[in-house]
Amino acid sequence: MLLINMGTPQSPKTGDVRSYLSEFLNDARVIDLPWLGRKMLVNLIIVPFRAPKSARHYQELWSDEGSPLMIHSVAFKEKLQKVIGTDFKLEMLMRYGKPSLKKMLKKLESQNPEKLLIVPMYPQYASSTTGSAIELVMNKIRKWKQIPDLKILHHFHDHPAFIGAMTEQVKAHHPNENYDHVVMSYHGLPQHHTHEAHQGIDCESMSCREKRDEKNKFCYLASCYETSRLLAEKLSLSKEKYTVSFQSRMSDKWTKPFTEKLVLELAGKGVKKILVISPAFVADCLETTNELGVELRDTFLKAGGEELKVVESLNDQAKWVDEMAVILRDLAK
């Protein structure tokens, strides 16, 4: 059973961060430009300018054990292995960086596994995350002489086990009693990525913010809003109490509303205390720890807010370990 997360640099040194960003951003599913255009944009513009800044951020959160994503991922896998027992052998791998998904697939080819479960650790499906991991697996396995019984976890944002674990994590902060507003912040995508999920029709025409159905079931934006509706119901949050937003944008043509602009608007309306939830991340990483926990907090406080608290990701919490075991057993049936 292969658990697959995004990845992390080998160290916070600029060279290692540059290597990681280069591998990540040169993925055609991440930046879907023609080959030459992508290479020029990524290798000549984005990576040279972004690597030093990202390295400084990684240095702020790095510990002797490594990056938060790696620490939490390893701890989660070890605890999950104990819960799920010896029926499955778990491997925690990274789509980019190490431990390498590519190398593990090469190793598995010689072992002739009878059954292989592929588990991208992204709650909501997106072509640039889950799709990329699945594509790599399929491209490698299709060349094997002996192709195993293959099962893939496509998404789990609406699985009661995931929603239950997320609800438990948020409830500890008493969102209705202690905060004026709840922001559910998801990683952003270029708008055309979501439009492509329904044959180029825009999300507004597909009502992706209001519903997820057969027509937009592959739409990342529709899945994010569905996740939020399910969480809001479990947390007894009224529609006025929470807002869905998107972070990590690289241009104005990414999914909206933007998280940073949203908190500025809330501050302008007199909102003083915000609780931020990140339902697109199952493990804390640069995006949750630094982008939300430091940069977004500073933005809100400078605009007149009093408190911005980011709910810790599920990481290796016991409830999440138990609930993921439920999801995996369902997948294995």
VODOTI-45612 format. One record per residue (C-alpha): x, y, z; residue in one letter. Coordinates in nm, 2 decimals. Each point is the difference from the previous one (the first is absolute). Last residue first. Layout:
<nodes>
       px       py       pz   residuo
        X        Y        Z         A
...
</nodes>
This chain:
<nodes>
       px       py       pz   residuo
    -1.26    -0.47    -0.02         K
     0.34     0.18     0.02         A
    -0.15     0.35    -0.04         L
    -0.24    -0.04     0.29         D
     0.29    -0.13     0.21         R
     0.20     0.30    -0.10         L
    -0.27     0.25     0.10         I
    -0.05    -0.17     0.34         V
     0.38     0.01     0.07         A
    -0.02     0.36    -0.09         M
    -0.25     0.05     0.28         E
     0.22    -0.17     0.26         D
     0.31     0.21    -0.10         V
    -0.22     0.32    -0.01         W
    -0.13    -0.06     0.35         K
     0.35    -0.08     0.13         A
     0.14     0.33    -0.13         Q
     0.29    -0.06    -0.24         D
    -0.03     0.32    -0.21         N
    -0.37     0.11     0.01         L
     0.10     0.35    -0.08         S
     0.03     0.25     0.29         E
    -0.28     0.26     0.00         V
     0.14     0.34    -0.09         V
    -0.08     0.28     0.25         K
    -0.04     0.37    -0.10         L
    -0.05     0.24     0.29         E
    -0.04     0.37     0.05         E
    -0.08     0.13    -0.35         G
     0.09     0.36    -0.09         G
     0.15    -0.03    -0.35         A
     0.34    -0.06     0.14         K
    -0.14    -0.30     0.20         L
    -0.15    -0.15    -0.31         F
     0.31     0.03    -0.21         T
     0.22    -0.14     0.28         D
    -0.23    -0.30     0.04         R
     0.01    -0.06    -0.38         L
     0.38     0.00     0.00         E
     0.06    -0.20     0.31         V
    -0.24    -0.29     0.05         G
    -0.15     0.02    -0.35         L
     0.30     0.01    -0.23         E
     0.24    -0.13     0.26         N
    -0.15    -0.30     0.17         T
    -0.28    -0.08    -0.24         T
     0.17     0.05    -0.33         E
     0.34    -0.10     0.12         L
    -0.13    -0.34     0.12         C
    -0.25    -0.14     0.25         D
    -0.14    -0.34    -0.10         A
    -0.35    -0.08    -0.13         V
    -0.02     0.31    -0.21         F
    -0.30     0.10    -0.22         A
    -0.22     0.05     0.31         P
     0.20     0.30     0.12         S
    -0.20     0.17     0.28         I
     0.05     0.36     0.11         V
    -0.17     0.14     0.31         L
    -0.04     0.37     0.00         I
    -0.04     0.25     0.28         K
    -0.05     0.38    -0.04         K
    -0.25     0.04    -0.28         V
    -0.07     0.37    -0.04         G
    -0.11     0.01    -0.36         K
     0.35     0.11    -0.11         G
     0.15    -0.29     0.17         A
    -0.23    -0.23    -0.19         L
     0.11     0.16    -0.33         E
     0.36    -0.04     0.09         L
    -0.06    -0.36     0.09         V
    -0.16    -0.06    -0.34         L
     0.28     0.17    -0.19         K
     0.26    -0.24     0.15         E
    -0.22    -0.30    -0.06         T
    -0.07     0.07    -0.37         F
    -0.36    -0.04    -0.10         P
     0.06    -0.15    -0.25         K
     0.17    -0.27    -0.21         T
     0.30     0.13    -0.20         W
    -0.01     0.26    -0.28         K
     0.15     0.28     0.22         D
     0.34    -0.18    -0.01         S
     0.21    -0.23     0.21         M
    -0.25    -0.08     0.27         R
     0.12    -0.17     0.32         S
    -0.34     0.02     0.17         Q
    -0.37    -0.06    -0.08         F
    -0.32     0.09     0.19         S
    -0.32    -0.15     0.15         V
    -0.18     0.22     0.25         T
    -0.16    -0.07     0.34         Y
    -0.24     0.13     0.25         K
    -0.26     0.15    -0.24         E
    -0.08    -0.35    -0.14         K
    -0.07    -0.12     0.35         S
     0.26    -0.23     0.17         L
    -0.15    -0.29     0.18         S
     0.35    -0.18     0.00         L
    -0.14    -0.31    -0.17         K
    -0.19     0.21    -0.25         E
     0.29     0.24    -0.06         A
     0.23    -0.30    -0.06         L
    -0.23    -0.14    -0.27         L
    -0.05     0.34    -0.16         R
     0.38     0.06     0.00         S
     0.08    -0.33    -0.16         T
    -0.26     0.07    -0.27         E
     0.15     0.34    -0.07         Y
     0.34    -0.16    -0.04         C
    -0.13    -0.27    -0.22         S
    -0.18     0.25    -0.23         A
     0.33     0.19    -0.03         L
     0.19    -0.31    -0.09         Y
    -0.24    -0.10    -0.27         C
     0.00    -0.37    -0.08         F
    -0.36    -0.05     0.11         K
    -0.11     0.30    -0.20         N
    -0.28    -0.15    -0.22         K
    -0.07    -0.30     0.22         E
    -0.07     0.23     0.30         D
     0.17     0.25     0.23         R
    -0.22     0.29     0.11         K
    -0.01     0.37     0.09         E
     0.35     0.12    -0.07         R
     0.03    -0.21    -0.31         C
    -0.31     0.16    -0.15         S
     0.10    -0.13    -0.35         M
    -0.04     0.34    -0.16         S
     0.21     0.16     0.28         E
     0.26    -0.27    -0.03         C
     0.08     0.09    -0.36         D
    -0.06    -0.24    -0.28         I
     0.32    -0.14    -0.15         G
    -0.12    -0.36    -0.02         Q
    -0.10    -0.04     0.36         H
     0.33    -0.08     0.18         A
     0.17     0.23    -0.25         E
    -0.16     0.30     0.18         H
     0.17    -0.10     0.32         T
     0.34     0.00    -0.16         H
    -0.09     0.32    -0.19         H
    -0.04     0.19     0.33         Q
     0.37    -0.06     0.09         P
     0.00    -0.18     0.33         L
    -0.01     0.11     0.37         G
     0.08    -0.19     0.31         H
    -0.30     0.00     0.23         Y
    -0.10     0.24     0.28         S
    -0.31    -0.06     0.21         M
    -0.03     0.34     0.18         V
    -0.21     0.00     0.32         V
    -0.14     0.32     0.14         H
    -0.06     0.18     0.33         D
     0.18    -0.26     0.21         Y
    -0.02    -0.14     0.35         N
    -0.35    -0.14     0.03         E
    -0.08    -0.12    -0.35         N
     0.35    -0.12    -0.07         P
     0.04    -0.20     0.32         H
     0.38    -0.07    -0.06         H
    -0.03    -0.37     0.09         A
    -0.28    -0.03    -0.25         K
     0.25     0.06    -0.28         V
     0.19    -0.33     0.04         Q
    -0.31    -0.20     0.07         E
    -0.16     0.13    -0.32         T
     0.30    -0.08    -0.21         M
     0.00    -0.36     0.13         A
    -0.37    -0.04    -0.06         G
     0.02     0.15    -0.35         I
     0.28    -0.24    -0.09         F
    -0.19    -0.30     0.14         A
    -0.33     0.11    -0.16         P
     0.17     0.00    -0.35         H
    -0.08     0.32    -0.18         D
     0.36     0.12    -0.05         H
     0.12    -0.35    -0.07         F
     0.13     0.01    -0.35         H
     0.11    -0.24    -0.28         H
     0.13    -0.28     0.23         L
     0.14    -0.23    -0.25         I
    -0.02    -0.38    -0.03         K
     0.23    -0.22    -0.21         L
     0.00    -0.38    -0.02         D
     0.36    -0.04    -0.12         P
     0.15     0.03    -0.35         I
     0.26    -0.27    -0.06         Q
     0.22     0.10    -0.30         K
     0.03     0.35     0.12         W
    -0.01     0.28    -0.26         K
    -0.35     0.11     0.10         R
     0.12     0.03     0.36         I
     0.23     0.30    -0.07         K
    -0.24     0.22    -0.20         N
    -0.29    -0.10     0.23         M
     0.18     0.11     0.32         V
     0.12     0.33    -0.15         L
    -0.35     0.08    -0.13         E
    -0.15    -0.09     0.34         I
     0.23     0.24     0.18         A
    -0.07     0.28    -0.25         S
    -0.37    -0.04     0.01         G
     0.00     0.01     0.38         T
     0.19     0.33     0.00         T
    -0.01     0.20    -0.32         S
    -0.32    -0.17    -0.13         S
    -0.18     0.09     0.32         A
    -0.20    -0.24     0.22         Y
    -0.08     0.13     0.35         Q
     0.12    -0.18     0.31         P
     0.37    -0.02    -0.12         Y
     0.20    -0.28     0.15         M
     0.03    -0.20    -0.32         P
    -0.07    -0.36     0.09         V
     0.10    -0.27    -0.25         I
    -0.08    -0.35     0.10         L
     0.19    -0.28    -0.16         L
    -0.08    -0.37    -0.01         K
     0.19    -0.30    -0.12         E
     0.34     0.16     0.05         P
     0.26    -0.12    -0.25         N
     0.31     0.09     0.21         Q
     0.21     0.11    -0.29         S
    -0.25     0.26    -0.10         E
    -0.03     0.12     0.36         L
     0.35     0.15    -0.01         K
    -0.07     0.20    -0.31         K
    -0.32     0.12     0.15         L
     0.19     0.10     0.32         M
     0.25     0.20    -0.21         K
    -0.26     0.20    -0.18         K
    -0.19     0.07     0.33         L
     0.32     0.15     0.14         S
     0.06     0.03     0.38         P
     0.10     0.27    -0.10         K
    -0.07     0.28    -0.24         G
    -0.32     0.05    -0.19         Y
    -0.30    -0.24     0.01         R
     0.11    -0.10     0.35         M
    -0.03    -0.34     0.16         L
    -0.13    -0.15     0.32         M
     0.00    -0.38    -0.04         E
    -0.25    -0.23     0.18         L
     0.00    -0.38    -0.01         K
    -0.35    -0.13     0.03         F
    -0.16    -0.29     0.19         D
     0.26     0.05     0.27         T
    -0.21     0.23     0.22         G
    -0.21     0.30    -0.09         I
     0.05     0.17     0.33         V
     0.38    -0.06     0.03         K
     0.06     0.10    -0.36         Q
    -0.21     0.31     0.06         L
     0.23     0.11     0.29         K
     0.31    -0.04    -0.21         E
    -0.15     0.17    -0.31         K
    -0.12     0.30     0.21         F
     0.34     0.04     0.16         A
     0.17     0.00    -0.34         V
    -0.24     0.25    -0.15         S
     0.01     0.23     0.31         H
     0.38     0.03    -0.01         I
     0.02     0.03    -0.38         M
    -0.26     0.27    -0.02         L
     0.14     0.19     0.29         P
     0.35     0.01    -0.17         S
     0.29    -0.19     0.15         G
     0.08    -0.18     0.32         E
     0.25     0.26     0.12         D
    -0.27     0.27    -0.06         S
    -0.10     0.21    -0.30         W
    -0.27     0.27     0.05         L
     0.20     0.32    -0.05         E
     0.25    -0.16    -0.24         Q
    -0.29    -0.10    -0.22         Y
    -0.11     0.36    -0.03         H
     0.35     0.12    -0.09         R
     0.03    -0.28    -0.26         A
    -0.34     0.11    -0.15         S
     0.15     0.35    -0.06         K
     0.32    -0.13    -0.15         P
    -0.19    -0.25    -0.23         A
    -0.26     0.24    -0.13         R
     0.21     0.22    -0.22         F
     0.21    -0.26    -0.17         P
    -0.29    -0.25     0.00         V
    -0.26     0.22    -0.16         I
     0.19     0.18    -0.28         I
     0.26    -0.20    -0.19         L
    -0.08    -0.36     0.10         N
    -0.38     0.02     0.04         V
    -0.09     0.25    -0.28         L
     0.26    -0.13    -0.25         M
    -0.08    -0.37     0.06         K
    -0.37     0.06    -0.01         R
     0.02     0.19    -0.33         G
     0.21    -0.27    -0.15         L
    -0.23    -0.28     0.11         W
    -0.33     0.16    -0.09         P
    -0.17     0.14     0.31         L
    -0.19    -0.20     0.26         D
     0.18     0.11     0.31         I
    -0.09    -0.26     0.27         V
    -0.11    -0.28    -0.24         R
     0.31     0.05    -0.21         A
     0.23    -0.05     0.30         D
     0.28     0.25    -0.04         N
    -0.13     0.18     0.31         L
     0.07    -0.29     0.24         F
     0.33    -0.12    -0.13         E
     0.13     0.36    -0.02         S
    -0.14     0.09     0.34         L
     0.18    -0.29     0.16         Y
     0.33     0.07    -0.16         S
    -0.02     0.37     0.09         R
    -0.09    -0.09     0.36         V
     0.31    -0.22     0.01         D
     0.22     0.27    -0.13         G
    -0.15     0.27     0.23         T
     0.07    -0.21     0.31         K
    -0.31    -0.09     0.20         P
     0.08    -0.37    -0.04         S
    -0.11    -0.30    -0.20         Q
    -0.28     0.22    -0.14         P
    -0.36    -0.12     0.06         T
    -0.26    -0.22    -0.17         G
    -0.36    -0.01    -0.12         M
    -0.12    -0.30     0.19         N
    -0.05    -0.36    -0.11         I
    -0.10    -0.30     0.22         L
     0.09    -0.32    -0.19         L
    -0.16    -0.32     0.12         M
</nodes>
